[in-house]
Structure formats: structure tokens, C-alpha cells
């Protein structure tokens, strides 16, 4: 193995005058010697080119372009890894690796090469850090590994493609994932405890979402603190009432369609105290209908703010708000039967494009499971993108209808949660309902049921013509419930 002068870790923008495949002669410069010529380095073969925005997408293998794979997203930062082989003709000297992308400045790295690149060793490949601004509706690129020389000595195997650029379609539009953090002050035990909303903590939430979701950018803002006097215990008691509050908060703020709300609270002073006998970390209504957009008014989730688990809990719960079910890792109830990888594994190589930490496909598990060492699978990543294409872009609010909220807990007890606005055309599990008004009017209607992801039960939205409702009747799971809306 040859000694490496400079590891190929990060790409740097250089101003070296490089000319690949130039004429043998160079016109003299009155101000100094002629600029050097650069040709494909002897004894070097570019074997594979892959791009990572969170997960590996092969662009070329053994000189041939690769079609399909993990989708690419416009405006999202990336790393392009160049896998190479060397033979005895490579003398171990310094080379310049150059990436050219149409419409962007060239990126160059100077160093020496090892004998051959390997998948699991990030230092064995040439790694270009590509800013999101360079990735548009298509990616037109070329790569060369160069050394000083004459045109006759050019090594075609050290270029890809042989001439011009290779064009790759970019699947996802430029988009921003917008999240509003809603901190709750926990007054039920008299502590007035608030979750950490410092600038550094909020940034850690933003970075975790940016790592795992196929978006160009993540915007995280913090809402004012809301006092909360009801108990929220480790087994889910009281969480449904907080869900009512969060649903109403989103409607009260008239939040844009593309904004997700996330409630954060700390029911105990520490995670160990809170979770000493097992615990619930977060809850969301599974927002899976219709599959391409979900229900606008259910773009919210909630979870604890203990730093050991807060960022991953948020990413997981917002995944449910994107309609994703559980990956089968750690024993979740009713995991997604379509999840393609055993044990909730991510299935393909992942890469943190900031730290350059590799994520082996069989050792790292999907964020939608319960296991440790999480990243995102190609399956979940693609599903996030399909939802984001329809959601993470501003929309005008559509027409609203008035609904009555009915919560169903794990014991099958139904409670009235007040009146709210909801988007027209609710989709989900239909629930036969009947509304009786104070003046005796009776109106049959279909409610829509949405299940909690980590708790039994869920929430039913029952359309009403107005709030002069005396009684709600509905049948769910073969049980008839009668609720009075008054005190």
C-alpha cells in the first residue's frame, strides 16, 4: 500500500490551471514559464462513482452508467465518492482529482493514492463535498484523476466519462421541511419544568432532520411556551388531551399547509426518572390517508425533550406524521409489512455528508424502528420524498369544515375533545356517526378514525354543520359510543 501524502477526505476549491487532453505545445508566457499540462494519471482506473445525499446512489460502475437507485434531491448537499484501482504504472506520485459539474466551479483535491478503494474505508476513496447549489434538475458531471504530462501519455481510464459530461436525472424538487417546535411547561407536579430550547439544542434537532429527510433545507422555529397542568405519565395517560391541544394550536395559528408542529415536554426531571419502569417517548396520529399527502390538519406530533433521545424521537414521530409505519426492529406492534430489509436494516450504505461517517447497511437500522444506531433506509427515504413532493411546498389553505373531536383511549373509553376546523374531504377509516342538535335535528354522517402510532386508540373527526350539538353517537370496532358535548 502506497503512502498517502494527503487523505482524500474533503474537497477544496483550487485555482490550479488544469487542461486535460491539451495540445503538446503551450505558447510561452512573457510573465513566466508556460502553464503545466495535465493528463489522466498513469496506472489509475476510475472503477466506480457514487453520490451520497444520505444514502449511496451508484452513478457508474466499471465504465458504464448505472440507472436508478436512491433518488436525488435538488439543492441538497452531497458527497461524491470516486473508487479507483492502481497498478504498477502508478509510481505513487501526487495527483489532482478534479470534479466538474455544469454550472458550478470545479472542485479539486491534491494527494496520493492507495492501491485500491474499498467500500467500508472512507479514506480509501476520493471524496468530493458538493454544495447543494450545484445540484439542479439534472447533474451533469465529469471526473478526472490527473498528473502533469503530455497528451500522448493521457490515460483514458483515469477519466469518466471519456469526454464531455455524464447527465443524471434528479428526482426530487428543491424543497424545505418546516417544523415549529411547541414547548410545553409542565405544571402538573408544580415544577414549571420547561424543555431545553437553547439555540444549540434547536440546531441539533434541525441537523438530525436534515440528515434523514430528503430535503434541500430544514427550517425549525420555536413557538412560545404553553403551560400544561394535566399529568403526562410514562405510559401514555394524558397524552391524548395534549393531542387535542396541539391539533387546536395548529388550527389557531392558521399554520401554512407545509408546516409540521412538534410538541416537546419533560414530565420528570431526568430521563432515568421518567423511564425507570419503561416509558413512552413520543406519539403521533398515523397520517397515512390519502397516501400522497395525508391529512393537512394532522401534520403534528409530540414527544419528550430529554437530550438522550429527543432528536431521534422527533425524527421518528414526524415520520409517522408523513404516513410511515414502523420498521420491524425492536419489537413494534404491527410493523410495516412492506418494509423490504430484515430486522429493520437500512439496506444500502449510508453516509453522514458532514462528518463522513459511513453507515453499514446491515449494522444500522431505520429511524422508524425501535433499535439503536439509526439512520434512514432507502425504503423510508424514498417514501419521505414521495410525500415531500406534495407537502413540503407552500399551498393555499383549501376549504375547511367544522368537526367534533372524539378521542378513544386504550380501554375503549371515548371522550369529547371539542370542536375544530379540518380540511374538507377527510380520508381514512370511516366511522358511522350520528349527530343530534339541541333543537332535535338528527344528522347521520361519517366520521374518520386516525390511530395513534404508539398507543392503543386514536382520534375520530366527525363533521358537523355547526356547534349546536347535544349528542354524538358513533360506532367503532363494534362498540357504540354516546357522548354529550355539554358540561
N, C-alpha and C positions, 0 to 999 in steps of 0.2 A: 504494500500500500504506500502510495507516494505521500510525502509530507505536504500538508496544506498550509500555505502562507496566510491565506485569509479565508475563514469558513464562509461558505455561500449561504448565509442566513438572511440578511436583509439587503434589498436592492437599494442602490443610491443613484441619484441623478448626477451624471458626469457630463463634462463638456468636451470629452475626447473626440477628435475628428476621426471618425471611422468611415472607411469606404470598403464595402465588401465587393469583391469581383470588379475591381477597378482596372484601368489600363496600367501596363508595366511602367510607363514613364509618367513622371509628375513634373509639371512646369516649375522651374526654380522660383523661389520667393525672394525678392530683393531684401526682405527683412530677416531672412534666416534660411535654414535648411528646409528642404521640402517636407511636407507632412507625411508621416508614415502611412503605408498601405496595410490594410487588414484583410485577411482571407480566413476561410474555415480552418480551424486548428488541426494539425496532423494527428492522426491516431485517435480522433474523437468521433463518436457517433451519438447523435441525439436519439435515444431509444423510445422515450415516451414524454409527452407533455400533458400535464393535468392542471386543472384550475380548481381552487377551493374557495368557496364563499362561506361555508361552514362544513361542507362535505365534498368529497372528491368527485370530480367530473372529468373523465378522460377526454382529451381533445385529439391526441394522436398516439398510436402505438405502432412501432416498427415501420414508420414511414407512411402509414395510412391514417386518414382522419377517422375518428370514432363518432358515430351518430348517436344522439340521445343520451340519456343518463340524468343525473341530478339537474334540475332546472337552474338556470342562471337568472339573476335579477339585475336590472339596470340600476346604476348608481350605487351598488353595494361593493364595499371594499373586498379585495380578493388577494390570494396568493397563487401565483403560477409556479408550479414545481417542474423543473426540467430534469428528467432522468437520463443519464448518459452512461456509455461504456468507453473505456480507453484500451488501446493495445500498445505494442512495443514501439510504434512510431511516435507516440506521445512521450516527449522527453522530460515531462514534469515541470515545464516552464509555466510562466504566468500567462493566463489567457484572459480575454474580456468577453463576458457573456452579455449579449445585447438583446433586449426585448423591444420591438417596435409595435405600437398599436396605432391604427389610423386615427388621426385627430388628437393625439396626445404626444407629449415629449417622449423620446426614447429613454429607456431605463437600462443602466449598465452596472455590472459588477465585475471587479477585477480580483483574480485569485488563482489558485492552482487546483487541480482536480485529483480525486481519488481514482482507484482502479475502476470502480463501478458503483452506480447508485443502488440503494435498496429502499424498499417501501417503508420500513419501520425506523429508518435513521434519517431524521430531518437534515442533519449536517452533510449527508451524502449526496444531496441534490442541490441544484441551483434554484434559489427561491427568490422570485421577484414579488415584492409587495406592490400591488396595483391599486391606486386610489379609485374609489367608486366613480369619480367623474370621468374616468377613461372607459367605462363600460356603458355603452349606449344600447340602442335597439339591436345592434349586432356587434360582435367582437371580431375585428379584422386585425390579425397579428402575424408577426414573424419572429423567429428566434435564431440567433447565430452564436456560436462559440468561436471566437476569433483570436488570431495571433498575427503579428507582423509577418509579411511575406509578399511574394509576387503572385500575380494572377494564375500563373501556370501551376502554382503549388496549392491552389484552393482545394479544400476537402469538402465535397458536396454533402457528405454525411453529417457535417457539423452545422448545417443549415436546415431549418424547417419553416415553411416549405422551401423547395429548391429555388424558387423565385417568387417574387410578389408576396402576397399575404394569403392567409387562410381565413375564411369567414365562418363564424359560428353564430347561429341564431341565439338571441337572448330571450328567454321565455317570459319573464315577469316584468311588468312596468315599474318605473320608479314610483315608490310609494313610501309613506311614513306611517308607522304604527304609533297611535296616540293613546296614551294612558293617563288618567287622572287618579292619583293616589288620594284616598279619602281616609285620613287618620281619625280614629275614634278614641276619645278619652274614657278610660274605664273607671266609672264611678261606683259600680255595684258593690265594691268592697271598701269604698271610702278613700281609695288611694289616689284617684285622679291620675292614674298612670297613662302616659302617652307613648306611642311607639316612636322610635328614633326616626326623625325626618330631616336629619342633617344633610347638607349638600353632598357629602361623601357617600352616605347611605343611599340617597336617591340616585346618585350616579351609578352605584353598584347594581341597582335594580335595572336601570336603563341599559347598562352594558350586558347584563345577563339576557335580557330580551333581544338585544341586537345580535348576540352570539347565536341564538337558537331559532329566531324567526327570519324568514326570507324577505327582508325589507331593506330599503335603502337607508332608512334612518328610524330612530325611535325618539319620540318626544314624551317626556314624563314631567307632569306638573303636579303640584300638591295643593289640594283643597284645604280650606280652613278646618280646624279640629272640631269634631262633633261630640258633644257629651253623650254618654251612654250609661244609663242607670240599671239596666237589666243584666242579670247574670249570664255569662257565656262560659259554659264549662267545657272540659276537655272531651266530653262525649257527645257534643252537639246540641245540648239543651240551650235554648235561647238564640241559636244561630238563625232560625227561620225568621224571627222577629227582626233581626238585623238585616236579613234579606229584604223584608218589606221596606225597611228604611232606605236601603241602598237603591232599590227599584224606584222609590219615590224621589230620592235625591237626584237621580239621573234625569227624571222627567222634570223636576222642579228647575234644574239648571238649564233645561232646554238644550241638552248637550247635542253637538253635531252627531250625525249618524256614525261617523268613523271613529268615535271616541269610546274607549272602554274605561269603566270605573273599577277600582280595586280598593276595597276597604281593608284597613290594617289596624290591629288592636293587640294588646297584650293583657290577657285575663289574669296572669300571675306575674310575679316579679322576675322570674327567670324561666327558661325553657325546662330545666330539670324539675323545677317545682310544678310547672304546668303539666308536664308529661310523665310524672313519676309512675303512673299506672296505665300508661298508654294514652293516646290523645288523637284528636282531630286537628290537622294543621290548616286545612282550607276547605271551602265548599263553593260550588258553582251549580247553577242550573245547566244541564247539558243542552246547549243551544244548537241542536242538530237539524232543525226543520225551519225553512227549507234548506237542503244541504249546501247550496251555493252561497247563502248569505246568513242563514239563521234569522232569529227574531231580533230586530233592532233594539227593542227595549230590554232585552236580556243580555246585552253586552256589558256584563259586570261580573265580579267575583269577589271573594273575601278570604282573608287568611291572617294568621298570626304574624307578628313582626319580629320574632326572635331571630337574631342575626345568623344563627347556625343554619336556619332553613328558610328564611324569609324570601330570598330571591328565587330559589328553585320552586318554592310553594307558589309564588306569584306566577312564574312561567308555566307551571303545571295547570293551575286553576284557569288562567286565561286561555290555555289550550282547550279546556272543556268549553269555555265561552266561544271558542272557534268551532265547536261541534265535535271535538276529538274525544273518543273513548279511551279507556285505559290500555296501555301496553301490558302484556302478560308477564310482569316481573314483580315479585314481592307479594303475590297473592291478592290482587284486587278482585273484587266481585265483578262478575260479568265483563271480562276483558274483551276488547275488540276482536271479533272472530276473523277479521280480515287482516290483522297485523301479520306481516309476512315472515318475521325473523324469530327464531326460537328464543325463549327466555327474555323477550323484550329488547334484544340486542339492536344496535343501530344499523347493522347490516353492511355499511360501507365505511371506508376510512373517513374520519373527521379531522378537522384542524382548526385550532384557535388561531385566527389570522393575525392577532396581535402578539401573543406570546410564542407562536409557532409550536405549540404543544400538540402532538399527534393524538388522535383518539382511535385506538384499535377497534375494528368493527365487532369483535367477539368479546371484548373486555369492558366495553362501555355500553350503557343501556339508555333507552329512550326516556325523555323527560316526562312522558305520560305514564310511566310505570312508578313503582314504589321502591325500586332499588337505589343504591348509592352509585356514585361515579356516572353521572348522567350527562348526556349530550342530546342530540336530536337524530332520529333515524331518517333515511331517505323517504320512507313512507309518510311519516308525520310532516317532514319538511315540505314535501310536495302538496300535502293536504292543506297546510298552512298557506301555501302560495295560492292554491285554488280559491280559498276563502278570501285571502287578502286582495286578490284581483278585483273582487266585488265589494269589498268592505273598506279597505284602507285608503279610500279616496273620498273626498268630501262629497256629500249628497245633500240635496234639499230634503227636508223632512216631508214625508208623504202624509196623507190624511190620517187622522187619529180617530179612535173610538174610545168611549168610556168603558172600563171593565171593573168588575169586582174581583179582588184577590181572595183566593181561598187557599190556605196552607194545609197540607196533610203531613202529620208527623209519623215517626216510625211505628207508633202504636195504633195508627189508623184514625187518629183524632183530627177532625177538621176544625179550623179556626178561620174567622173572617179577618182579612188583613187590610180592609179599607178599599177606597175607590182610587183608581189611577187611570192615566191615559195609556193607550197602547196603539201600535201601528195597526192599520186595517189589514185584513187578510191573514189573521193568525193561522199558523200551521203547526201541527203536532198531533198528539194523541187526542182524539175527540172524546168529549165527556158530555153525556146527555144531562142537560140542566133545565131548570125552570125558575123563573123569577116572578115573585109576587110583589106588587107595589102596594103602597099604603092605601090607595083608592080601590083596591081589589082587582086591578088589572093583572092578568096572568100571561106571561110570555115564555113559551118554550124557546130554548136557544142551545147552541152547542158551546160548551166551554172547551178550553185547550189545556192539557196537562203537560207540565215540564218537570222531569225528575231531577232531584239533587244528585250530584255525582258521588259524594262520599257519605251520604246519609240516606236512610230509607225515607220515602215520602217525596214531596215536591210541592209545586205550586200550580194552581188552576186559575186561569184567566177567563172570567165569564163576562161576555159582552152584555152591557145594559144600555137602555135608552136614556136613562137619567139616574140620579141618585135617590129617587123616591122609592127605594127598595125596602120592603119589610122583611122578606124571607127569600133565601136562596136554597134551592134543592138541587142536588146533583148525585149522580151515581158513578162510583169509581171502584174498580176491582170488585164489582158485585155487591158493594156496600152503599146504601142510600144515606146521604147526609143532609140534614136540615139545619140551616144556620140563620139566626136573626141578626140583622145588621145594626140594630139599635143597642143602647146600653143594657 
